[in-house]
Amino acid sequence: MSASNAETHTPSGCKANATSSGATLVEAEVAIVGAGLVGSSLALLLAEAGMRVALLESRKALVDKASLSAHPLPRVSALTPVSQRLLAGLGAWPGERATPYRAMQVWDAQGSGEIAFSADEAGLTVLGHIVENDVTQAALHARLATHSNVTLLLGARLSALQTSAKGYWLVLEDGRQVHASLTVAADGARSTLRSLAGIDVHEEPMEQEAVVTTVRCTHAHGNTARQAFVGGSPLAFLPLTVEEDDHYCSIVWSTTQAHADALASATPEALGKMLEEGIGGRLGKVSVCDGVHRFPLVQRHARRYALANLVLVGDAAHSIHPLAGQGVNLGLMDAAVLAEEVVSAWRRGAPWGALATLSRFERRRRFDNAAMLTMMKGFKRLFATTNPALTLARNLGMGGMHQLAPLKRVIMRQAAGERGRLPPSCR
Ligand SMILES: Cc1cc2nc3c(=O)[nH]c(=O)nc-3n(C[C@H](O)[C@H](O)[C@H](O)COP(=O)(O)OP(=O)(O)OC[C@H]3O[C@@H](n4cnc5c(N)ncnc54)[C@H](O)[C@@H]3O)c2cc1C
C-alpha cells in the first residue's frame, strides 16, 4: 500500500472527527508513535485483541512488499525463535526471505580462542533467522493496512504533547490531533516523544560505528553465522540466501571511526580483500555487492519506561550494541509483555494506561534489557583489551566454554530468547 503525506486511514476502529478549522481529531484507546518493527508489532497485538489503536508514523508511506528489491537489502536483523513465534502468530513472518542459521562460530582473530554453537546441541531446530528489516516491516505493514481496529496517520510529525483528564493529546505539525488513554513511544533511539515527555536517558557512546554492507563469497555460507573479533572490532558475516543462492552474507563490522572511514573510502575490491582477511579466509573470496552504510553506536537506557498514561518500548527505551544481534528481539519482547499487561487490564475494565499497569510492564522488562546492555558493554571491553593477561584469559575462556556442553546449551537457549516467563504471544 502507498499513501501520501499527511494521510489518515480511519477504518471502523477509531473515532475520527473534524474541528471547525477542519483539523482531524482521532480518539483511540492506545496511540503508538513509530511504525517500526516494534511499534507495528505492538499495534497488531493490541488490535488483534480488539483494542482501537492509532499508529503514527513520520514516513509518508508504509513499506510495500511489491516495491522491495529482489537484491538483498542492506539492513538485516538476526531474529530469535521467540521473535519468530511472535511474528508468525501475527501473520507477519516473512518465511520465504528469512534465512535460517543452525550454527554459530565466534573467534578471536588475535588468538586461538574459538567457540562454536549448533542448534542440535541446544535441542533447537534453528538458532535464529537472518531477515532483511524491510521484508519483516512490509509483512507487518500489509497486516496493519487492512486492520479494522487500526487508524494509520502517515507523514505524522509531532509538535506537542498535552495532558488531558484521561491521557494525552498528541498534536501534529499539520494540525491533526490524536487522543488516547495510553500513548506509547516506539519512535526509535532518538525518540521525540520521550523528550516531549521529559524522560531522561542514560547514554554511553561506544566509540564505534557499525559499517554495514552485503557481500557474495565463493564458499556457501552453510547457514552459519560467523563473528570474528578483529583487534577488538566484531566483524559479523550473517548468512543470506537470495533466490536459492546461499553465497550471500550481510556484513556488520563495528569498529573505530578511523577504521570505518578507511572501510568506507576503499574501492569495492579493496574492501572485499579487507573483509576476506578479517574473516580469516573462511568463506573464500569476498565480493562486495552493495554500498557501505554507517551507523554510530550509542548504548542508551531510559531512566524510566513508564509515566501515567505514557510508556516507552523498543529503541525508545533502550538501544544496544549490535554485536549479539539483540535490539529488535528485546523490543519485540517489550511489545509482547506490554500488550499482555494492557489487554489484561482493558478486559477487566481497569484503566489500561494507569501507572500501576505500566509499572508491571517495566518491572518485567527492565531487568532483562539492563542485563543485556551490561553484557554487551562487558563483551566489547573484553575484546577491545590489549592487556596480555586479559587476552590470554579471553582465549582460554572461549576454549574452556567450548568444551562445556551444558553451559553452552544454557547460553544458546538464552540467546534464542528463551528467558524467563514468556508472554502467551511468544510461547
Ligand atoms: C548495524 C545494526 C545492526 C543491527 N542488528 C540487529 C540484529 O541482528 N538483531 C536485532 O535484534 N537488532 C539489531 N539491531 C538493532 C535494531 O535495528 C533496533 O533495535 C530496532 O530497529 C529498533 O526497532 P524500533 O521499532 O524500536 O525502532 P526503529 O526501527 O528506529 O523504528 C522507529 C520508527 O518510528 C518512526 N519515527 C521516528 N520518529 C518519529 C516521530 N517523531 N513521529 C512518528 N514516527 C517516528 C521511524 O520512521 C521508524 O519507523 C541492529 C542495529 C544496527 C544499528
The ligand as an SDF file (V2000), in Angstrom:
LIG
                    3D

 53 58  0  0  0  0  0  0  0  0999 V2000
   24.0580   -2.0600   12.3350 C   0  0  0  0  0  0  0  0  0  0  0  0
   22.9600   -2.6030   13.1820 C   0  0  0  0  0  0  0  0  0  0  0  0
   22.7010   -3.9570   13.2030 C   0  0  0  0  0  0  0  0  0  0  0  0
   21.6750   -4.4660   13.9810 C   0  0  0  0  0  0  0  0  0  0  0  0
   21.4450   -5.8160   14.0020 N   0  0  0  0  0  0  0  0  0  0  0  0
   20.4720   -6.3170   14.7840 C   0  0  0  0  0  0  0  0  0  0  0  0
   20.2100   -7.7230   14.8320 C   0  0  0  0  0  0  0  0  0  0  0  0
   20.8630   -8.5270   14.1640 O   0  0  0  0  0  0  0  0  0  0  0  0
   19.2030   -8.1910   15.6360 N   0  0  0  0  0  0  0  0  0  0  0  0
   18.4680   -7.3320   16.3980 C   0  0  0  0  0  0  0  0  0  0  0  0
   17.5920   -7.8190   17.1360 O   0  0  0  0  0  0  0  0  0  0  0  0
   18.6930   -6.0000   16.3840 N   0  0  0  0  0  0  0  0  0  0  0  0
   19.6720   -5.4630   15.5910 C   0  0  0  0  0  0  0  0  0  0  0  0
   19.8800   -4.1150   15.5720 N   0  0  0  0  0  0  0  0  0  0  0  0
   19.0340   -3.2340   16.3830 C   0  0  0  0  0  0  0  0  0  0  0  0
   17.7130   -2.9250   15.7050 C   0  0  0  0  0  0  0  0  0  0  0  0
   17.9000   -2.4250   14.3960 O   0  0  0  0  0  0  0  0  0  0  0  0
   16.8850   -1.9550   16.5350 C   0  0  0  0  0  0  0  0  0  0  0  0
   16.8660   -2.3810   17.8600 O   0  0  0  0  0  0  0  0  0  0  0  0
   15.4390   -1.8950   16.0090 C   0  0  0  0  0  0  0  0  0  0  0  0
   15.3930   -1.4520   14.6720 O   0  0  0  0  0  0  0  0  0  0  0  0
   14.5910   -0.9750   16.8690 C   0  0  0  0  0  0  0  0  0  0  0  0
   13.2670   -1.0210   16.4030 O   0  0  0  0  0  0  0  0  0  0  0  0
   12.2270    0.0950   16.8650 P   0  0  0  0  0  0  0  0  0  0  0  0
   10.9600   -0.2380   16.1490 O   0  0  0  0  0  0  0  0  0  0  0  0
   12.2280    0.2070   18.3510 O   0  0  0  0  0  0  0  0  0  0  0  0
   12.8350    1.4800   16.3330 O   0  0  0  0  0  0  0  0  0  0  0  0
   13.1160    1.9540   14.8530 P   0  0  0  0  0  0  0  0  0  0  0  0
   13.4890    0.8370   13.9640 O   0  0  0  0  0  0  0  0  0  0  0  0
   14.0810    3.0880   14.9680 O   0  0  0  0  0  0  0  0  0  0  0  0
   11.6930    2.5000   14.3510 O   0  0  0  0  0  0  0  0  0  0  0  0
   11.1860    3.7500   14.7720 C   0  0  0  0  0  0  0  0  0  0  0  0
   10.0500    4.1520   13.8360 C   0  0  0  0  0  0  0  0  0  0  0  0
    9.4970    5.3800   14.2890 O   0  0  0  0  0  0  0  0  0  0  0  0
    9.4430    6.3150   13.2460 C   0  0  0  0  0  0  0  0  0  0  0  0
    9.5920    7.6400   13.8730 N   0  0  0  0  0  0  0  0  0  0  0  0
   10.7270    8.1830   14.3810 C   0  0  0  0  0  0  0  0  0  0  0  0
   10.4390    9.3920   14.9390 N   0  0  0  0  0  0  0  0  0  0  0  0
    9.1090    9.5860   14.7950 C   0  0  0  0  0  0  0  0  0  0  0  0
    8.2240   10.6300   15.1880 C   0  0  0  0  0  0  0  0  0  0  0  0
    8.6450   11.7000   15.8680 N   0  0  0  0  0  0  0  0  0  0  0  0
    6.9040   10.5200   14.8670 N   0  0  0  0  0  0  0  0  0  0  0  0
    6.4440    9.4170   14.2070 C   0  0  0  0  0  0  0  0  0  0  0  0
    7.2410    8.3960   13.8170 N   0  0  0  0  0  0  0  0  0  0  0  0
    8.5680    8.4700   14.1170 C   0  0  0  0  0  0  0  0  0  0  0  0
   10.5610    5.9260   12.2990 C   0  0  0  0  0  0  0  0  0  0  0  0
   10.3170    6.3860   10.9790 O   0  0  0  0  0  0  0  0  0  0  0  0
   10.5190    4.3960   12.4010 C   0  0  0  0  0  0  0  0  0  0  0  0
    9.5740    3.8460   11.5130 O   0  0  0  0  0  0  0  0  0  0  0  0
   20.9070   -3.5850   14.7960 C   0  0  0  0  0  0  0  0  0  0  0  0
   21.1660   -2.2140   14.7830 C   0  0  0  0  0  0  0  0  0  0  0  0
   22.1900   -1.7170   13.9970 C   0  0  0  0  0  0  0  0  0  0  0  0
   22.4730   -0.2200   14.0070 C   0  0  0  0  0  0  0  0  0  0  0  0
  1  2  1  0
  2  3  1  0
  2 52  2  0
  3  4  2  0
  4  5  1  0
  4 50  1  0
  5  6  2  0
  6  7  1  0
  6 13  1  0
  7  8  2  0
  7  9  1  0
  9 10  1  0
 10 11  2  0
 10 12  1  0
 12 13  2  0
 13 14  1  0
 14 15  1  0
 14 50  1  0
 15 16  1  0
 16 17  1  0
 16 18  1  0
 18 19  1  0
 18 20  1  0
 20 21  1  0
 20 22  1  0
 22 23  1  0
 23 24  1  0
 24 25  2  0
 24 26  1  0
 24 27  1  0
 27 28  1  0
 28 29  2  0
 28 30  1  0
 28 31  1  0
 31 32  1  0
 32 33  1  0
 33 34  1  0
 33 48  1  0
 34 35  1  0
 35 36  1  0
 35 46  1  0
 36 37  1  0
 36 45  1  0
 37 38  2  0
 38 39  1  0
 39 40  1  0
 39 45  2  0
 40 41  1  0
 40 42  2  0
 42 43  1  0
 43 44  2  0
 44 45  1  0
 46 47  1  0
 46 48  1  0
 48 49  1  0
 50 51  2  0
 51 52  1  0
 52 53  1  0
M  END
$$$$
